[in-house]
Amino acid sequence: MTIIGILTCEILELEFAHILAHDSEIAGIAVLEDAYSFSLIEALEAAHIRPGRIPLIKGFTPNYPGRLEVLVRVLELALHNRKRILQEGLVKAAKEMGRYVDAIVLGYGLCGNALQKPDELLADARVPIFIPMDEDHPVDDCVGLLIGGRDCYYAEQCEVAGTFFMIPGWTHHWRRIFDREVGNVSVDMAKRLFEHYERSLLIPTPVMAKEEMRKNIEDFNQLFGFRTEVRQGTMDILDKTWKSAKKYLLADKGRK
């Protein structure tokens, strides 16, 4: 079989939908259908792709022998708030998925060093793990992934230390930061945390136009008194990660 698994946070759901929708080599896509995968499924269907919907990972069955298939699970965005919870969630999800795929692509970065050694952390998956890389190290997080790496990230922090970085997924989900059951951050607490912040920096990618991103954060900026600035984002690192996983599987298939 030639099956790539994807484990991603909700924040990167649209970027992965974009990659899958534009890869003509994919014969079939299956998505674990739950509250967290709704937007990814919606984005795929908007691109005229109807993925298979499965209620449980164990319900996945390959349908295209010898061709590339993809199995996707979207994990809730709140996992990144606590290192141990993120690690435990990924270990469990990767172990379950590893039984059905040949490799796993992660929609995560270091995330507070929770994934500093992804191959060791997710060893129970028993398949190769592909994490987005910034030269010789994993990207710092979802922002580092889409802004183009650590140097670009740091440059903007040096430009304006009080910067809240807004990639497409964050502009869509930001209100959930203040949901007690999700973000565990109250508005009052956030106002204290962001007391010296000055701007929201939009980082557009092909999945969402600048105008839509601006509209999405109007209330956010009003709440905290931020101005909006823009720096163009990039899908290059994520594209490279996806292609690396495909190249590995094709090479491995050729050796058999």
C-alpha positions in Angstrom: 0.0 0.0 0.0 1.0 3.7 -0.4 -0.8 5.6 2.2 0.2 8.9 3.9 -1.4 9.9 7.2 -1.8 13.5 8.2 -2.1 14.6 11.8 -2.7 18.3 12.0 -4.0 21.0 14.3 -7.2 22.8 13.2 -5.1 25.9 12.6 -3.5 24.4 9.5 -6.7 22.7 8.2 -7.0 25.0 5.2 -3.4 24.7 4.1 -3.6 20.9 4.1 -6.9 21.0 2.2 -5.2 23.2 -0.4 -2.2 20.7 -0.7 -4.5 17.7 -1.1 -6.9 19.5 -3.5 -4.0 20.4 -5.8 -2.2 17.0 -5.9 -3.3 15.1 -8.9 -1.4 12.0 -7.8 -3.8 11.3 -4.9 -6.4 8.6 -5.7 -8.4 8.9 -2.5 -8.7 10.9 0.7 -10.3 9.7 3.9 -10.9 12.0 6.8 -11.8 11.1 10.4 -15.1 13.0 10.7 -15.6 14.8 14.0 -16.1 18.4 15.3 -12.5 19.3 14.5 -12.4 18.2 10.8 -15.5 20.1 9.7 -13.6 23.0 8.1 -11.1 20.8 6.3 -13.9 18.6 4.8 -15.8 21.8 3.8 -12.6 23.2 2.1 -12.1 20.0 0.2 -15.7 19.8 -1.0 -15.5 23.5 -2.1 -12.6 22.3 -4.3 -14.9 19.6 -5.8 -13.3 16.8 -3.8 -15.5 14.5 -1.8 -13.4 12.7 0.8 -14.5 9.6 2.5 -15.8 10.3 5.9 -15.0 7.7 8.7 -16.2 7.9 12.3 -13.2 6.0 13.6 -9.6 5.4 12.4 -10.3 1.6 12.5 -13.0 2.2 9.9 -10.4 3.1 7.2 -10.1 0.7 4.3 -7.8 1.3 1.3 -9.7 1.6 -1.9 -6.9 2.1 -4.5 -4.3 -0.6 -4.3 -0.9 0.6 -5.7 -2.0 4.2 -5.8 -1.5 7.1 -3.4 -4.1 7.5 -0.7 -4.3 9.9 2.3 -5.8 9.4 5.7 -6.4 12.7 7.7 -7.1 13.4 11.3 -7.5 16.9 12.6 -6.8 17.4 16.3 -8.3 20.2 18.4 -6.3 23.5 18.5 -6.4 23.6 22.3 -3.8 20.8 22.6 -0.9 23.3 21.9 -1.7 25.1 25.2 0.0 22.5 27.3 3.2 20.6 26.3 2.3 17.4 28.0 -1.3 17.3 26.7 -0.1 18.0 23.2 2.5 15.2 23.4 0.0 12.7 24.9 -2.6 13.6 22.2 -0.1 13.1 19.4 1.4 9.9 20.7 -2.1 8.4 21.0 -3.2 9.6 17.6 0.0 8.6 15.8 0.0 5.1 17.3 -3.6 4.6 16.2 -2.9 5.9 12.7 0.4 4.1 12.3 -1.5 0.8 11.8 -3.1 2.0 8.6 -0.5 4.2 6.9 3.1 4.0 5.6 4.2 7.4 6.8 2.8 10.3 8.8 3.1 14.0 8.0 2.6 16.4 11.0 0.9 19.7 10.8 2.9 20.9 13.8 6.3 22.5 14.6 8.3 22.5 17.9 5.3 24.0 19.7 7.2 24.9 22.8 9.6 22.1 22.3 6.8 19.5 22.7 8.0 18.0 19.4 11.8 18.5 19.7 12.4 14.8 18.9 9.3 13.7 16.9 10.7 10.4 15.8 11.4 9.4 19.4 8.2 10.8 20.7 6.1 9.0 18.1 8.1 5.8 17.8 5.1 3.7 18.7 3.6 4.7 15.3 6.2 2.4 13.7 6.2 4.5 10.5 8.4 7.4 9.4 7.4 10.8 10.7 7.7 13.9 8.6 7.6 17.2 10.5 8.0 20.6 8.6 11.7 21.5 8.8 13.4 24.9 8.8 16.8 23.9 7.5 18.2 21.6 10.2 15.5 21.9 12.8 11.7 21.7 12.9 9.8 24.9 12.4 9.0 26.7 15.7 5.2 26.5 15.3 2.4 27.1 12.8 3.4 30.8 12.4 7.1 29.9 11.7 5.9 27.4 9.2 3.9 29.9 7.1 6.0 33.0 7.6 9.0 31.2 6.0 11.1 30.0 9.0 12.8 31.2 12.1 14.8 34.1 10.5 11.6 35.6 9.1 9.8 35.1 12.3 12.6 36.8 14.3 12.9 39.7 11.9 9.3 40.7 12.4 9.6 40.3 16.2 12.6 42.7 16.0 10.7 45.1 13.9 7.8 45.3 16.4 8.2 43.3 19.6 4.5 43.6 20.4 3.3 41.6 17.4 0.4 39.1 17.4 0.9 36.9 14.4 -2.2 36.0 12.4 -2.1 33.2 9.9 -5.3 32.3 8.1 -6.3 29.6 10.7 -5.8 32.0 13.6 -8.0 34.7 12.0 -10.7 32.0 11.7 -10.4 30.5 15.2 -9.2 33.4 17.4 -12.5 33.7 19.4 -11.9 30.2 20.7 -8.8 31.4 22.5 -11.3 33.0 25.0 -13.5 30.0 25.3 -12.9 28.7 28.9 -13.0 25.1 27.7 -10.7 25.6 24.8 -8.1 28.4 25.2 -8.3 28.7 29.0 -7.6 32.5 28.6 -10.1 35.2 29.7 -10.4 38.5 27.8 -9.1 40.3 30.9 -6.1 38.0 31.1 -5.4 38.5 27.4 -5.5 42.3 27.8 -2.9 42.1 30.5 -0.8 39.7 28.4 -1.0 41.9 25.3 -0.6 45.2 27.2 2.5 46.2 25.3 1.5 44.7 21.9 0.9 47.1 19.0 -0.2 45.2 15.9 -1.8 42.2 14.3 0.5 40.9 11.5 -1.5 39.2 8.8 0.4 36.3 7.1 -1.7 35.4 4.0 -1.3 32.2 2.2 -3.2 31.0 -0.9 -6.0 29.6 1.2 -7.4 33.0 2.3 -7.3 36.4 0.8 -6.0 39.4 2.8 -9.4 41.1 2.7 -11.1 38.1 4.3 -8.3 37.9 7.0 -8.7 41.6 7.7 -12.4 41.2 8.1 -12.0 38.2 10.4 -9.8 40.2 12.9 -11.7 43.5 13.0 -13.2 42.6 16.4 -9.9 41.3 17.6 -8.1 44.5 16.8 -10.9 46.6 18.3 -10.8 44.5 21.5 -7.0 45.1 22.0 -6.4 48.3 20.1 -4.1 46.8 17.5 -3.3 48.1 14.1 -3.1 45.7 11.1 0.0 45.1 9.0 0.7 42.5 6.4 3.6 40.2 5.5 3.1 37.7 2.7 3.2 34.1 3.9 4.4 31.0 2.0 3.4 27.4 1.6 7.0 26.4 0.6 8.0 24.6 3.8 4.7 22.6 4.0 4.9 21.8 0.3 8.4 20.5 0.7 7.4 18.4 3.7 4.5 16.8 1.7 6.8 16.1 -1.3 9.4 14.6 1.0 6.9 12.1 2.3 5.7 11.2 -1.2 9.3 10.8 -2.4 10.1 8.5 0.5 7.1 6.3 -0.2 7.8 6.0 -3.9 11.5 5.2 -3.3 10.5 2.6 -0.7 7.9 1.1 -3.1 10.6 0.9 -5.8 12.9 -1.1 -3.5 10.2 -3.8 -2.8 
